[in-house]
Amino acid sequence: MVMISAKTMGKRALAGALVGAMALSVWGCDKKQPTTGGQGQSKGGQAEFVAGSEADMFTFAVAADPQTLDPGRMSGAPEGRIAFNLFEGLMMPGPTTEELDDASELVVPGVAESYELSEDGRTYTFKLREDAKWSNGKAVTAGDFERSWRRVLTPDFPSDYQSFMWVIQNAEAFSKGEITEWSEVGVKVIDDRTLEVTLTQPTPYFPELVAFYTFFPVPMDLVDEKGNDWTRPENIITNGPYELESYREQQDLLLKKSENYWDKANVALDQARIRIIQDTNAAVNAYRTGELHWSGTSLPVAQITGLLTHPDYLQEPMLGTYYYRINVTDEESPLTDNRVRQALAMSVDSRSLVEDTMNNLFTVANHFVPQGLPGYEAPGEGITYDVARAKALLAEAGYPEGEGFPRIQLLYNVDENHKLIAEAVQSMWKRNLGIDIQLVNKEWRTYLQDVSSMNYEIARAGWIGDYNDPMTFLDMWETGNGNNNTGWSDEEYDALLNQARAERDPAQRLKLLARAEAIVLERGPVIPVYYYTNNVLVSRFLEGFEPHNRDIHLLKYMSLPEAPAAEATE
């Protein structure tokens, strides 16, 4: 047995040297900043503002109402940000990913104080801490995890991430109804404090998986009693550092520190308000006027120039790709023709989108898997801008110079940056291929529903890796995956992923994944646009906000010292 003890906290690192230097250089100036209003003094011709000066507690923004507060059902970024503070898994994301290449260092103990891994790499034995409790004071047990995971794996349970659990022995067969005996699934309760999990194959990123919200426990007795209403504020029970005090749709959520959380002594922020602000311009304005300590979402390009030199501006690395997905289920649509999909992809000038439209905030993406994953080499050049080839492919498909091509729709959710990208792509497709695209803009929930039900033709999308491995960007395109949402299916692609799962040689495994990525780029429903960076405003006084390539920032790591804030009011 290989003993893996409780991990130490990940390394903390300053964000970019430039930003750090700026923060230090203006500290003295900020001591004289007034905080009675959001706007402060002018410094170097730039209006200064003091984050959170108008907030009654630590306050940040999310871009949409959560579609659900049920960890087993959720899939969006706003929901995830809330869940990571209300609930806790066996392991949890650490405070930073900076300079961490070993997957085992990316997570820290949560409900599990330690785990052991068998020599064959397939069986994890988690030892739960004695003082892990729900917000109602009851102990969190191994049985809570077992029942919660069984719920997610129940056939037809509405979880986009159900397939994450398929690495567990017989979990896929159970979820598909191919076996009905839960005892055949590799999840065993040894006792209240011991959970044994047997995987189908060694899965090096499994500790990161159990730190993902789909694997979080839910209070099953409450779920059984209340049904879907268990997440209502008056009912919900959580096991994380915070509990939900209130929720007002399209306004805010209020979190307060849980008095029953095992590590409450190290949770500095007693309360937090999560403002729901769909418009990123409005979020920036709220930050400028002192209503927020953290903008929460990436900044609108239109305002970025005036914020780049502000001491609260932070650019984080991101393990994420902005892309367009294509629905291939309508047999009458030209989008079912791979030549058309390739023509659309090759006629998008990603470099221009990044440099001209997005003001160089992001990085050009020719592949779907972001660069920088340890040991992974992307296949070939990927998708390159080639208008002549795109025109030829479109002509081969029966639409020379776009003649006869039907007007199709491009769906995006409410966001200024999405609008800018969509308008630029619309112009490129008209100029390069002679085809017309109608832009359709919908609010977050409706957008999610349309994508989930495949009520779209082309839709903007973004994917932030759920763990640090190429698989998190590739298994979503597998046949039947809950996040596929395009109808695309390819037997060779599916087979390569299965081969990768069974491969014990790490280098060979990554080569198989690279071959799979080549297929999704050549035949798939994907048009990569850019790799994300996270451009946000974060109070310079906030401590514990460290760079994280998945934009996961747990409130329990943060503190807002009173002393610096008080000095700022002088």
N, C-alpha and C positions, 0 to 999 in steps of 0.2 A: 504493500500500500504506500502511496505517496502522500505524505502529510502536508497539507497546505494550511498554514495557520492564518490567523487574522492578519489582514494586510494593513500596512500603515497607510496613512493618507497619501494620496498622490502628491507629486511635487507641485508646489505653487510657483507660478511664474508671472512676472509682469507682462502685460500685453506688449505691444511693440515698443521697442526702445524709444522711438520718437514720441509716442503718446506718453510713455512713462516719464520721459524727460520733461515734456510739457507740463505734466501734472505736478512734478516737483518744482518746476520753475515758477509756477503761478501760485504755489501754496501760500507764500507770504502775501501776495496780492489779495488772495481770497479771504485772508483774515479780516480784511477791511470791507468785504462785500456785505451789503445789506441783505437780509433774508426775509424781510417783511413782505417783499414782493418778488415775483419771479425774475424780473429784469434787474440786473445789477449795474455796475459801472461799466463804462466803455473802456476796453483795454486794447491798445494797438489798433484802434479803429473797429474792433469787433465787439458787438454787444455781449456782455457777460450775463449769465443767468445762473442761479443757484438751484440745483436740482432738489425737488422735494420740499422747498421752503413753504409751500402752501399746502402740503399734505399733513394730515394728522397722524400718519403712521407710514411705515415703509410701503410705497405704492409703485406698482409697475403695470404695464399694459399687455394684454393679449389682443390678437387681431380679430377675434370672433367669439361669439357665445360658444361654450363647449357643446358639442353635439350630444355628449353624454358624460356623466361622471363615473360610469362603470368601467373600471380598467379592462375588464374582459372584452368589452365591446368597442372600445375607442380605437382610433387610428390617426387622428389629426394632431398637429403640433400644439394648438391651444389646449386641447384636452390633455395631452401628455404633460405639458408644463404644470398643469394643476395637479395631475395624478402623482407626479414625482414628489409632491410636497404633502399630499394627503395620505398616501399609502407607502408601504415599504415592502420590498421583496426580500428574498433570502440574501441576495447581494444588492448593492446599490451603486450607481455611477459615482466615481470619485469626483473631487472638486475640479480636476483639470485633466486634459489629455496631453498637455504640453510635454514634449520630450519623452513620452512613454511609448515604447515600441512593443513591450511585452503585454499581451492581452490580459494576463493575470493581474497586472498593476492598474488596469483601467477601472476596476471595480473594488469596492470596499465592503466589509461585512455589514449586513443589514440585520434582518431578523436572525440570520445564521451567524453565529459567532465564529464558526470555522467549517471547513469541509475536508473530506478525504477523497482522493481519487484513486481508483484501483489501477493496478499496473497495466491492464489492457486499455486504460483510458475510457472505459465505457460506464463505469458505475461511480456516481457521486454520492457520498453519504454526508448529508448536512446535519450539523449539530446546532439546534436552535437555542438562543439565549433564554435563560429562565425568566428574565424580566421583560420580555417582549409582550406588550399588551395592546388590546384594542382601546379605542378612546372611551369605551364604557367600563374599562378596568378589567375585563376578562382576559385571560392569557391567550396569546397567539400560539397555536399548536401546529404540529406537523399535519394533523388532520385538517386544519383550515386550508393548508396549501393543497392537500390531496383532493379535497372536495371542490375547491375553486378551480383547479386544473381540470378535474373531471367535467365540471360545468362547461368550461370553454371547449372541451373536446367532444361534448355531446353533439351528435349529428344534427346539422341544421342550426346550431347555435350561431347567431349573427356576429362573427368575429372575423375581421379581415386578417388577423394575425394568428388564426388557429393553426396555420401551417408551421408557425414557429415551434410549436410543441411536437411536431412530427419527428423531430430528432430523437424523441423518447421512444423506446421500444414499444411497438404495436400501437402507438398513439394515432398514427394515420389510419390504420385499419379500423380502430374504434370510432374515430370521428366520421369515417365513411360508412359506418354500419356494417362493415365486413366481419367484425367480431363484436359480440355484445357483452362479453364477460370482462368487466373492468379489471379483474384480478390478473388478466393477461397483459395489461399495460404496465410498463416499467416504473410505476410510482408506488412505493410501499411505505406505509407508516410503521416504523419499528417501535416507536413509543412517542409520547407527546412531544419529545424534544429531538427526535431523530427521524429524518426523512431520507429514504434511499431512492435514488433515481438511476435507472439503467437505460442507457442510450442504445440506439441501433448501431451506431458507429461512433468512434471517437470524434468528438466535436470540440475543437480547441476553443471556440468562442462561447461554449455553454455558460460559463460564469457571467458573461455579458448578457446572455439571453435571460437568465433568471433575474437580472437587474432591470429587465424591461417590463413595462406595466402589464402586459398580457399575463405575465407570471405572478403578478401581485395577488395576495389573498384578498378575498372579499368575505364579509360576515354572512356565511351561508344560511344561518338560522334566520337572519333578517331578510335575506333574499327570498327564502322560502315563504316567509310570512307576508312580505310586502310586494313581492313581484318586482316589476320595474320601478315602483315607487320607492324602493329602498334607498335610492340616491337623492331623494328630496331632502332639502336642508333639515327639515324637522325629524327625518328618520335616519339619515346616514350615520354610519359608524365607520371609522377609519383606523388605521394602525400606524400612520406615519407621524412625523414631527408636528403636523398641524391637523386641526379638524375644521370642518366647514361651519362657520357661524351663520352666514347668510349668503343668499344668491339672488340678485335682481337681474332678470334677463335684460340684455343690451345695456346694462349699467356696470355692475361690479359683483365680485365675490369677496367676502371677508373671511380670512383665515385667522385662527388664533392658535397659539401653541398648545399642544395636547399635554395635559398634566400627567397623563399615563404613559407617555412615550419614554422608552428605556433610556434614551440619551438626552433627556430634556435639559439636564444641567449644562449641556454644551450647545443648546439652541438659544441664540442671542436675541433674535427678533421675536418679540412676544406676539405681534400681530402683523398682518400684511393685507393690503387691499389690492385686488387685481382688477384694474379697470378694463372694460371691454371697449376698445376703440378700433373700429374697422379701418378708418382712413388713416394712413400713415402720416399724412400731413397734419391731421388733427392730433396724432400722438406726439409729433414733434412740437406742435404748438403747446400741448399740455405740458411737455417737458420744459419748454422755454418759460412758461408761466409758473413753474415751480410745483406743478401738480403731480409730477412723477419723479421717482428716483432712478428709474430705468425705463428706457423707451420700449423694451421688450421685443419689438420686432425691428427688422431691418429698415433703415432710413430711406425715404423717397429720394430718388436721384435729383429731383428738382431742387431739393434743399441741401444737398450734400456739400456743394461747394462752400457754402457759408458755415459748414460745421466741421470741416476737415481739420482745422487748426484749433478747435475748441478743446480745452483740457478734458472734457467729459466724453469726447469722441473716442470710440474703441473699434478697431477692426480685428475680428477673430478669424482664425482659420476655420474652415467648415468641411466636413465630410459629406458633401451634398452636391446634387446636380439639378439644375433647372432645365426642364425639357418640355417638349410637346408629346402627348400620347395620341395615338390614332385608333379610332374604333374601326375594326375590320369585320364587323358582324353583318353589315348590310350588303347583301349580295348584289344589289343594284348600284352600289356606290363604287366609283373608281378607286376608292381607298383600299379596296380588297386586293388591288393589283400592286404587287411589290415594286414594279417599275415606277408606279406613281408615287409610292411612299419614298422611294429612293430619290426621285426627282425633287420632291418637296424638301427632303433633307439636304440635298446637295445645293439647292438654290437659296438656302438661308446663310447669309454671310455672318457667321457668329462673331468674327473678329470686329466687324463694324458694330454689331449689337453691343459688344462689350465696351469697345473703345469710344464709340460715338454716342450710342444711346444710353449706356449705363455708366458713362464717365469713368471707365477703367476700375470700377468697384469690384469687378469679378474677374474670373479667368476663363479664357476661351475653352470650350469643351468639344473635343472631337470624338470622345468616347463617353460611355455612360458611367463607367466606374471611375470615380475621381482618382487622381494621381496621389501617390504617397503612401499607399498601403504597403506595409513591409513585405518584400519578396514578390510582389505582384507586378508583372510587366504587361502593359496594355497591348492588345493585338494590332499590329500594323499602325497605319496612319489614322485609322478610324474614318469618320465621315468628314470629307473635306469640301470646301466651297468650289464647285465646278459647274458653272452655268451651262457650258456647252454640253457636257455629259448629261446634265439634268434635262435640257431641252430634248436631247436625243432619246432619253428614256421615256419622256412624256409622249413624244411622237410615236415611239414603238408601241406605247400603250393605246394609241389611237387618238391622241389629242395634240396634233402639231400646232405649235405656237398657242396652245391652250384652247384651240377651236373645239367647241362642243363640250368643254369641261363644265360640269354643273357648278352652280354657286354653292359652296359649302360653308359651314359655320365653324368659327373658332371660338371656343368657350374659355373664359377666364373669370376668376373671382375678383371681387372688389379690391383693388389695390392700384395705386398710381403707377408703380413700376411694371406691374403686369400689363397695364394699359399701354405704356410706352413700348414695351416689347411687342405686344400684339399688333400695334399700329405699324411698327417698323417691319415686322414679318409680312403683314398684309401688303405693304408697299413692295417688298422684295419679290413676293410671289407674283404680284401684278407685273412688275417690271421685268422679271427674269423669265417667267413662264406664261404670262398673259392670262392668268386665271384670277377670278374674283373671289374674295373671302369676306364673309359677313362676320363682324365681331359681335359676340354676345357676352354681356357682362352680368354676372349674378352674384348675390351675396353668398357668404361661405357655406351655410347649411344647404341652400338650394344647389349650389355648385357641387358639393359633395354628393348629394342625392343624385344629381344628374350623371356624375361620373360613375357612381356606384351602380346605377341602373343602366349605364351605357346609353344615356339619353343625350348623346353628343356625337359630333363627327371628329373634330380635333379639339383637344383641351390642353390648356397649359397645366403643368404639374411641377412639383419639386419633390425631391426625395433626399431626405437626410438619413444617412446610414444608421441602422439600429444597433450596429456593433461594428467593430473595426475588422471587417473581413469582406472580400469581394462578394461573397455569397449574399450579403444583405442587399446588394444592388442587382443580383442576377436571379435569385429564386422568385422574385416577384413576377417575372415573365414566364414562369413555369405554367403549364396547363392547369387550370383550376385554382391557381393561387388567388387568395382573396383580394390581393392588391393589383392583380393583372388588369382587370377592368378594361380590356380592349378586345377580348375574344380571340386574341392571337394564340396560336398553338403550333408547336414544332416538335416532332418526335425526336429528331436528332438533338435538339437543344435540351429537351427533358432528359434524354439518355446521358448526355454529358454531365448534367448536374448530378444525376444519380451516381455516375462513375466517380465524380469528385467526392461525393459523400462517402463512398466506400474506400477511397484511396487513403492508405496509411502514410505514404510518402508526402510530406508537406509541399515539396517543390513540384512534384508531379501533379498534386491536387491543384495547385495554382495554375499550372499549364492547362489542365482540363477546363478550369474556369475561364481562362483567357480564350480558349477555343469557343466556349459558349458565348462569351461576350461578342466575339466576331460574328457569330450567327445572328444575335439580336440586332446588331448594327446593320448587317447585310439584308436581313429578311424581316426584321421586326417592326413593331409599331412605334418606334422611338426616334425622336429628333432631339439630340442633346443641344443645348444652347450655351450654357455656361456652368462652371463650377462655382458654388457659392463661396462667398466670404460673408461673415456676419458683421454688419455695420450698425452699431448701436450707440446710444448715449447712456452712459452709466455714471452716476454720481461719483465724483472723485473722492468723496468721503467714505464711500461704501467699501468695506473690507471683505475679502473672501470671494470676490467675483473674479474668477480666474479663466483663462482661455480654455474653451472646450470645443472640440471639433464637431460635436453633435448638438451644440447649443443647449446643453443641459446644465442648468445653474440652480442647484438646490438651495432653498432659503436657509436650510440648517447650517450651511457653511458660511453664511453671510452675517455681518454685523454692521451696525451704523453707529460708530462711537459718538457719544454725546460731546466729548471734549472738542474734537475738531469742528463739529457743527457750531458749538458755542463760540469758538474762536472766530468762526466765519461771520458771526453777527456783530462782532465788535466794530 
